Amino acid sequence: MTAKLYCFGESGNAYKCALALTFTNSDWEPVYVDFFGGEARSAAFREINEMAEVPVFVDGPLTLTQSGVILDYISSKTGKLGGKSAAERREVLRWMFWDNHKLSGQIGTTRFLANFLAPEKVPPGAVPFLQARLKAAYKTLEAHLEGRDWVAGAALTIADLSCCGYLYYPEPFGFDRKDWPNIDRWLDRIAAVPGWKHPYELMPGSPADRA
């Protein structure tokens, strides 16, 4: 049975899972969620995910939410992208937790406020405040990647996919790859993995689809 990933093109968290499914050669298909049309908050969608969020992953009788949980499941099921030892797996989890708290969580909010919310609804000073916090996170990741090819261990893992999820998007949110050479090289390295696609190509519902 083909697994289903409920997603939409603008979701960096869904993109992480889509990349993991692609890189592990999993049998899956995207299911478009009209997030900007309010579908994720509908009663029907809340029957799938009470948190009213994307992504949702359905694999037969199993339904999972939260990108970190989905990434862990994909890695565990396929035996790929999870690290080569118990120590590496702990390092993978360490960076995934860091990403959720310090990087992706902040980027998601910043990018939404700066690009998808009506300007009159954006709280004054919110975007610069979040961008300052993100700059500290970029510095942490940039320093960690000095002399490294990957975030955790000697090969691509779900830690890389978690941390990179929002960094390929074209909408401006205060991140310029040329300012972070180690991150820039790392993103190129991930993009060179067979099967990689830009989020707007890998998942349905991109801005171009609605143009």
C-alpha positions, 0 to 999 in steps of 0.5 A, spaced: 500 500 500 502 506 498 503 511 503 501 518 503 504 524 505 499 530 507 503 536 505 503 543 501 508 546 497 510 552 502 511 547 508 518 546 510 516 541 515 512 537 510 518 538 505 523 534 510 519 528 510 518 528 502 525 528 502 526 523 507 521 518 503 524 520 496 532 519 499 529 512 502 526 510 495 519 509 499 513 508 496 509 514 497 504 519 494 503 527 496 496 529 498 495 536 497 492 540 503 489 547 501 492 550 508 491 557 505 484 556 504 483 553 511 483 546 510 488 544 515 483 547 520 477 544 518 473 539 522 474 533 516 482 535 517 482 535 524 479 528 524 486 526 521 490 530 525 487 534 531 493 539 531 490 542 525 497 541 522 501 539 516 505 534 515 501 528 516 503 521 514 499 515 513 502 508 512 497 503 512 493 503 519 498 508 522 497 515 522 503 520 524 504 527 525 510 532 527 515 532 522 520 529 527 516 523 529 515 522 521 522 522 520 524 518 525 519 513 523 521 513 515 529 512 518 527 506 522 522 503 517 527 503 512 534 502 516 537 509 512 538 516 514 539 514 522 546 514 523 551 508 524 551 507 531 547 508 537 552 514 539 550 517 532 543 516 533 543 520 539 547 526 535 542 525 530 536 526 535 540 532 538 540 536 532 533 535 530 531 537 537 535 543 536 532 544 529 525 544 531 526 549 537 531 554 534 531 553 527 525 551 523 520 553 528 523 560 528 524 560 520 517 558 519 514 563 523 518 569 520 517 566 513 509 566 514 509 573 517 514 576 512 511 573 506 504 570 507 500 574 512 497 581 510 502 587 512 497 590 517 496 583 521 504 583 522 505 585 529 510 591 529 517 589 530 516 581 530 520 580 524 526 583 526 526 580 533 525 573 530 530 574 524 535 576 530 534 570 533 535 566 527 542 569 526 544 566 532 541 559 529 545 560 523 551 562 526 551 555 530 549 551 524 555 555 520 560 553 526 558 546 526 559 545 519 566 547 519 570 541 516 564 537 516 560 534 510 554 533 514 550 535 521 551 528 524 556 523 523 559 521 516 553 521 512 547 524 510 541 523 516 535 525 518 538 531 522 540 534 515 533 533 512 530 536 518 535 542 519 535 544 511 527 544 510 526 551 510 533 553 507 531 552 500 525 556 499 525 563 495 521 567 499 525 572 503 526 571 510 532 574 512 537 568 510 542 569 504 546 563 503 552 567 500 553 570 508 554 562 510 559 559 506 559 552 510 551 552 510 551 554 502 556 548 501 552 543 505 545 545 502 549 544 495 551 537 497 544 535 499 541 538 493 546 533 489 543 527 492 540 523 487 532 524 487 533 531 490 528 536 488 526 543 490 520 543 495 515 546 489 517 541 485 517 535 490 510 537 493 503 540 490 500 547 491 506 551 490 505 559 488 506 557 481 500 552 481 495 558 484 498 563 479 
